[in-house]
């Protein structure tokens, strides 16, 4: 009777904090009202670009988008702890991206000209003057920027009459600097299915091709919020139909409790496939709740397309979560290009840590990772310590560097609550960039065997090191594999060596 022995080596990843730097500071703590937008980018061989909406005055008449750059060759932040303004005029709510060919950094924001809001694109690292985009008698605001492999600029923004409650979501393409094309409607209008509300939209582009994705949600809608996206494979020449985001069967399926889409973020992975991270929250008889929250990884075309990263909740809350947030939200996603490991970070409120002055809970930042292309995810790990600050608006650089470092930026709010919204007396809050070294650690090893002459019913699904699924009963080939417990979907990662 022949036996097959498996040596199981359990692995985890730990995070070593390499450095934590203040790169600018701001009284303007209301960085955005909806989904996270790209504020940091690691460009291999060059360094790290980062932006934030900044006001160094308590009355934000000096509000601007500020920029800083970590030069890898000099091993330093070029603009110290202050940063530099991107635009020569009042502006805010900036979004960052990099031209993959020239490696120049660009930023888009909105600003006021007369009675209307317009868009400005700033070329941060080249001598080009800012480019202004405006539509007569209309507001253009809350822009999002992405740059494709061919160097084209892709922007979405809200367009509407000044003071209007509802805005159309428009797409603007600029193939040549200073020559933007006319805005076109890209998402359903109010009254149509899955219509976007306010600034609840996003855009991301491929650096390896000319793919563009625009997405939006109904966040804040009176009914159950949903969301959708459209994709262009040719740099915005043509677009797919509206594709709704799927809903997982969660929150007691079949009852009066329904899941709804809250925060969404996306990027293209190393294989040029779109990946989304989506927060779902419960809607009970039309009442929206901020917890529990389930964060899911959505990869169109994969089987399964939806995989749960985690469920986050608390039994009791010592304070309130506040406006524009849920218990665990604003996820962002990135990848280490060599190994393909995926990482997701998000802000999460500590149920026991609150600000006595405002009664608002303070938040920390958590990270989860996947070794198998998003099919399973690790237990979340807190990468900031609970203290007297609230860590808000975390953004993970989409590329993890060659030394396995994550780069994450966030706002360290010294008084939890929003000064801009009148919730606290105001504080000059550091904008932080944290560099985390990823350290694989072997935990233990064990052995088991089974008789090959008997029928064997495995409770495991096996993947090779590239994340490719192997037949559950094909245990005869030598190799190194990830063994995943499918009972609870937890990432009890094991590398299997056949002998």
C-alpha positions in Angstrom: 0.0 0.0 0.0 1.8 3.2 -1.2 1.6 6.3 0.8 2.0 9.9 -0.3 3.6 12.3 2.1 3.0 16.0 2.1 5.1 18.5 4.0 3.0 21.5 4.8 4.9 24.7 5.5 2.6 27.5 6.8 3.5 31.0 5.6 2.3 34.5 6.5 3.4 38.0 5.7 4.4 40.4 8.3 4.8 44.2 7.9 8.0 46.0 9.1 7.6 49.8 9.2 10.5 51.1 7.3 9.7 54.8 7.6 6.9 57.2 8.4 7.2 60.7 7.0 5.2 63.9 7.2 5.2 65.2 3.6 2.8 68.2 4.1 0.1 69.4 6.6 -3.4 70.8 6.3 -6.3 72.3 8.1 -8.5 71.1 5.2 -9.5 67.7 6.6 -12.4 67.1 4.2 -10.2 65.5 1.5 -13.1 63.9 -0.4 -16.7 62.9 0.2 -16.9 59.6 -1.7 -14.6 56.9 -3.1 -10.9 57.2 -2.6 -9.1 58.7 -5.6 -5.4 58.1 -6.5 -3.2 60.3 -4.4 0.1 58.4 -4.4 2.1 56.6 -7.1 5.3 54.7 -7.0 7.2 54.9 -10.3 9.9 52.2 -10.4 13.4 53.6 -10.7 12.3 57.1 -10.1 10.4 57.5 -6.8 7.1 58.2 -5.1 4.7 61.0 -6.0 2.1 62.1 -3.5 -0.6 64.9 -3.4 -3.3 66.2 -1.0 -5.7 69.0 -0.7 -3.9 71.5 1.6 -4.6 74.7 3.5 -2.0 76.1 5.9 -4.5 78.7 7.1 -7.5 78.0 9.4 -9.7 79.9 6.9 -9.0 78.0 3.7 -8.5 80.9 1.3 -5.1 79.4 0.4 -6.5 76.0 -0.4 -4.5 74.2 -3.1 -3.4 70.8 -4.2 0.1 70.2 -2.8 2.7 67.8 -4.1 5.8 66.1 -2.8 8.3 63.6 -4.3 10.5 61.0 -2.7 13.6 60.7 -4.8 14.9 57.1 -4.6 18.4 58.1 -5.7 18.7 60.8 -3.0 16.6 58.8 -0.5 14.7 61.9 0.6 11.6 63.9 0.2 12.5 66.7 -2.3 10.1 69.3 -0.8 10.7 68.5 2.9 7.7 68.4 5.2 5.8 71.3 3.5 5.3 70.2 -0.1 4.7 72.7 -2.9 1.4 74.0 -4.5 0.6 72.5 -7.9 -1.5 75.4 -9.2 -0.9 79.2 -9.1 -4.5 79.7 -8.0 -7.0 78.4 -5.5 -7.9 74.7 -6.2 -8.9 71.5 -4.5 -9.8 67.8 -4.6 -6.8 66.8 -6.7 -6.2 63.4 -8.3 -2.8 62.2 -9.4 -1.5 60.0 -12.3 1.8 59.3 -14.1 2.6 59.3 -17.8 4.1 55.8 -18.3 6.3 57.0 -21.2 7.7 60.3 -19.9 7.4 59.5 -16.2 6.0 63.0 -15.6 3.4 63.4 -12.9 0.1 65.2 -13.6 -2.7 66.4 -11.3 -6.3 67.4 -12.1 -8.5 69.6 -9.8 -11.3 72.0 -9.9 -11.2 75.8 -9.3 -13.5 78.8 -9.7 -13.5 81.3 -12.6 -16.2 83.9 -12.1 -19.4 82.2 -11.2 -18.5 78.8 -12.5 -16.2 75.9 -11.5 -13.7 74.7 -14.1 -11.0 72.0 -14.3 -7.3 72.5 -14.4 -4.7 69.9 -15.3 -1.2 70.6 -13.9 2.0 69.1 -15.2 3.8 68.8 -11.9 7.2 67.6 -13.1 7.5 69.3 -16.5 7.5 73.0 -17.5 4.1 72.9 -19.2 1.6 75.5 -18.0 -1.6 74.3 -16.4 -4.3 73.4 -18.9 -7.9 74.8 -18.2 -11.0 73.0 -19.2 -14.3 74.8 -18.9 -17.9 74.8 -20.3 -19.7 78.1 -20.5 -22.5 78.6 -18.0 -21.9 75.2 -16.4 -19.9 73.9 -13.5 -17.2 71.2 -14.0 -16.1 69.8 -10.6 -14.7 66.7 -8.7 -12.5 65.5 -11.6 -10.7 62.2 -11.8 -7.7 61.6 -14.0 -6.1 58.6 -15.7 -3.3 58.4 -18.4 -3.1 55.4 -20.8 -0.1 53.8 -22.4 -0.3 56.1 -25.4 0.0 59.2 -23.2 -3.6 60.3 -23.6 -5.4 62.0 -20.7 -8.8 60.7 -19.6 -10.9 62.7 -17.2 -14.4 62.3 -15.8 -16.1 65.1 -13.9 -19.5 66.3 -12.8 -21.2 68.8 -15.1 -24.2 70.9 -14.1 -25.7 74.3 -13.6 -24.3 76.2 -10.7 -26.1 75.3 -7.5 -27.9 72.3 -9.0 -28.4 69.2 -6.8 -27.8 66.7 -9.7 -24.9 66.7 -12.1 -24.2 64.7 -15.3 -21.1 62.5 -15.2 -19.1 63.5 -18.3 -16.0 62.0 -19.9 -13.3 64.3 -21.4 -10.4 63.1 -23.4 -7.2 65.1 -24.2 -5.0 63.5 -26.8 -2.8 66.6 -27.1 -1.9 69.0 -24.4 -4.2 72.0 -24.2 -6.7 70.6 -26.7 -9.4 68.8 -24.7 -12.3 67.2 -26.6 -15.9 68.1 -25.9 -17.4 66.4 -22.8 -19.6 63.4 -23.5 -22.2 61.9 -21.1 -20.7 58.6 -19.8 -23.1 57.5 -17.0 -26.9 57.4 -16.7 -28.7 60.6 -15.7 -30.9 61.0 -12.7 -34.2 59.0 -13.2 -32.4 56.3 -15.3 -31.4 52.9 -13.9 -28.1 53.0 -11.8 -27.8 56.7 -12.1 -24.8 58.3 -10.4 -25.4 60.6 -7.5 -23.0 63.5 -6.8 -19.3 62.7 -7.0 -19.7 59.0 -6.5 -17.7 57.9 -9.5 -14.1 57.0 -10.4 -11.8 56.2 -13.4 -8.7 54.1 -13.8 -6.5 53.4 -16.8 -4.0 50.8 -17.9 -0.3 51.6 -18.1 0.3 48.6 -20.4 -2.5 49.3 -22.9 -5.1 51.9 -23.7 -7.9 50.4 -21.6 -10.0 52.9 -19.6 -12.7 52.1 -17.0 -15.3 54.5 -15.7 -17.4 53.4 -12.7 -20.0 55.0 -10.4 -22.4 54.2 -7.6 -25.8 55.5 -6.4 -24.2 56.2 -2.9 -26.8 58.2 -1.0 -29.7 57.2 -3.1 -33.1 56.9 -1.4 -33.3 53.2 -2.3 -30.8 50.4 -2.2 -27.6 51.7 -3.7 -26.1 49.8 -6.6 -23.2 50.6 -9.1 -21.9 49.9 -12.5 -19.0 50.5 -14.9 -18.1 50.9 -18.6 -14.9 49.9 -20.3 -13.1 51.2 -23.4 -10.4 49.0 -25.0 -9.2 51.7 -27.4 -8.5 54.7 -25.3 -12.0 56.1 -25.2 -12.9 55.8 -28.9 -15.8 53.4 -28.1 -17.3 52.2 -24.8 -19.1 49.1 -23.6 -22.7 49.2 -22.4 -23.4 49.8 -18.7 -22.3 46.7 -16.7 -23.8 46.5 -13.2 -21.7 45.5 -10.3 -22.7 42.1 -8.9 -24.3 41.6 -5.5 -23.1 38.8 -3.2 -25.6 36.8 -1.2 -24.9 38.4 2.2 -26.8 39.9 5.1 -29.4 37.2 5.5 -30.4 36.5 1.9 -34.1 36.3 1.3 -35.0 38.6 4.2 -35.8 42.3 4.2 -32.1 43.1 4.5 -30.4 43.8 1.2 -26.7 44.5 0.4 -25.9 47.8 -1.2 -22.7 49.2 -2.8 -20.8 51.8 -0.8 -17.2 52.5 -1.7 -15.4 51.2 -4.9 -11.9 51.4 -6.2 -10.1 49.7 -9.1 -6.9 49.2 -11.0 -5.4 47.1 -13.8 -3.2 44.2 -12.6 0.1 43.0 -14.1 -1.9 40.9 -16.6 -3.8 44.0 -17.7 -7.1 42.8 -16.1 -9.4 45.1 -14.2 -9.7 44.5 -10.5 -12.2 46.2 -8.2 -12.5 46.3 -4.4 -16.1 47.0 -3.3 -17.6 47.7 0.2 -21.1 46.3 0.7 -23.3 47.5 3.6 -26.8 46.4 4.7 -30.0 48.2 3.8 -32.9 47.1 6.1 -36.3 48.1 4.9 -34.9 51.1 3.2 -32.7 52.1 6.2 -29.0 52.4 5.5 -26.5 51.1 8.0 -22.8 51.8 8.4 -21.9 48.4 9.7 -21.4 45.5 9.3 -19.2 46.0 6.2 -18.1 43.4 3.8 -15.1 44.1 1.5 -15.0 42.0 -1.7 -12.6 41.6 -4.5 -14.4 41.7 -7.9 -12.4 40.5 -11.0 -14.6 40.3 -14.1 -14.2 37.0 -16.0 -12.7 35.0 -13.1 -14.5 32.1 -11.5 -15.8 33.1 -9.1 -15.8 36.8 -10.0 -16.6 37.9 -6.4 -14.4 36.9 -3.5 -14.9 38.2 0.0 -11.8 39.8 1.6 -13.3 40.3 5.0 -16.3 41.2 7.1 -15.8 44.0 9.6 -18.1 45.0 12.5 -18.3 45.8 16.2 -20.9 44.9 18.9 -20.8 48.4 20.4 -19.5 51.8 19.5 -18.1 54.2 22.0 -18.6 57.1 19.6 -20.1 57.9 16.2 -18.6 57.2 12.8 -19.5 60.6 11.4 -20.5 61.7 7.9 -19.2 60.5 4.6 -17.9 57.2 6.1 -18.8 53.6 7.0 -17.2 51.4 9.7 -14.6 50.1 7.2 -14.3 51.8 3.9 -12.4 53.6 1.2 -10.4 50.6 0.1 -7.6 50.8 -2.4 -5.6 48.0 -4.1 -2.1 47.4 -5.4 0.2 44.6 -6.6 3.8 43.5 -6.4 4.6 43.0 -10.2 7.1 40.2 -9.8 5.2 37.9 -7.4 1.7 39.0 -8.3 0.7 39.4 -4.6 -2.3 41.7 -4.2 -2.7 44.1 -1.4 -5.8 46.0 -0.2 -5.8 48.8 2.4 -8.7 50.6 4.0 -9.7 52.9 6.9 -11.5 51.3 9.8 -12.9 52.9 12.9 -11.9 51.7 16.3 -15.0 51.0 18.3 -13.4 51.9 21.6 -11.1 54.8 20.6 -13.0 58.1 20.3 -12.3 61.9 20.5 -13.8 63.3 23.7 -14.1 66.8 22.1 -16.4 65.6 19.3 -17.6 62.2 20.2 -16.3 60.8 16.9 -14.5 57.5 16.6 -10.9 57.5 15.5 -9.8 55.3 12.6 -6.8 53.2 11.8 -5.5 51.6 8.6 -5.7 47.9 7.9 -4.2 45.7 5.1 -5.0 42.3 3.7 -3.1 40.4 1.0 -3.7 37.6 -1.5 -1.1 35.1 -2.8 -3.4 33.5 -5.4 -4.7 36.3 -7.6 -7.5 37.3 -5.2 -9.1 33.9 -4.7 -8.4 33.9 -1.0 -7.3 36.7 1.4 -5.4 37.0 4.6 -6.8 38.0 7.9 -6.7 41.9 8.1 -3.7 43.4 9.9 -3.6 46.8 11.4 -0.6 48.8 10.2 -1.2 51.9 12.4 -1.4 52.1 16.2 -4.5 53.4 18.0 -3.6 56.7 19.5 -5.1 60.2 19.7 -5.2 60.7 16.0 -7.6 59.4 13.4 -6.0 58.0 10.3 -8.2 58.9 7.3 -8.2 58.6 3.5 -5.6 55.9 3.1 -4.3 55.4 -0.4 -2.1 52.5 -1.4 0.3 53.1 -4.3 -0.8 50.6 -7.1 2.8 49.3 -7.6 4.7 47.7 -4.8 8.4 48.3 -5.2 11.2 45.9 -6.0 12.2 45.5 -2.3 8.6 44.5 -1.4 7.7 47.9 0.1 4.2 49.2 0.2 3.8 53.0 0.0 0.6 54.3 1.7 -0.4 57.9 2.3 -3.1 59.1 4.8 -4.2 62.1 6.8 -3.5 62.0 10.5 -6.5 64.0 11.9 -5.5 65.4 15.3 -9.1 66.0 16.2 -11.5 63.3 14.9 -14.3 65.0 13.0 -14.3 67.4 10.1 -13.3 71.0 10.8 -14.5 71.9 7.3 -17.9 70.6 8.2 -18.0 72.4 11.5 -17.5 69.4 13.7 -14.3 70.5 15.5 -12.3 73.7 16.1 -9.7 72.8 13.5 -6.1 71.5 13.7 -3.1 71.5 11.4 -3.0 67.8 10.4 0.0 65.9 9.1 -0.3 64.2 5.7 1.7 61.0 6.2 3.5 58.6 3.8 4.2 55.2 5.3 6.7 52.8 3.8 6.1 49.1 4.9 8.5 46.3 4.2 6.8 43.0 3.6 8.5 40.0 5.3 7.4 36.4 4.6 7.6 34.2 7.7 7.5 30.5 8.0 5.3 29.6 11.1 5.5 25.8 11.4 5.3 22.6 9.4 3.5 19.3 9.8 3.1 16.0 7.9 0.1 13.9 7.0 -0.4 10.9 4.6 -3.2 8.9 3.0 -3.4 5.5 1.3 -3.4 5.8 -2.4 -5.2 2.5 -2.8 -8.3 4.1 -1.1 -10.6 6.7 -2.4 -9.6 10.1 -1.2 -12.0 13.0 -0.8 -10.1 16.2 -0.3 -11.5 19.1 1.5 -9.0 21.4 -0.2 -8.6 23.3 -3.4 -5.0 23.5 -4.7 -3.4 26.2 -6.7 0.1 26.4 -8.2 2.4 29.3 -7.5 0.9 31.3 -10.4 -2.6 31.0 -8.8 -3.8 28.5 -11.4 -6.4 26.1 -10.0 -5.4 22.4 -10.0 -7.9 19.5 -9.8 -8.7 18.7 -6.2 -7.7 15.1 -6.5 -4.6 15.6 -8.7 -2.1 15.1 -5.9 0.5 13.0 -7.7 2.8 15.5 -9.3 5.8 16.9 -7.6 5.8 20.7 -7.1 5.1 23.6 -4.8 1.5 24.6 -4.2 -0.7 26.8 -2.1 -3.2 24.8 0.0 -6.3 26.7 0.9 -9.0 25.7 3.4 -12.3 26.2 1.6 -14.5 25.7 4.6 -14.2 29.1 6.0 -12.4 30.8 3.1 -9.6 31.9 5.4 -6.1 32.2 4.0 -4.3 29.5 5.9 -1.6 29.5 3.3 0.5 26.4 3.0 3.1 25.5 0.6 2.9 21.8 -0.3 6.0 19.9 -1.3 5.3 16.4 -2.7 7.8 13.7 -1.9 
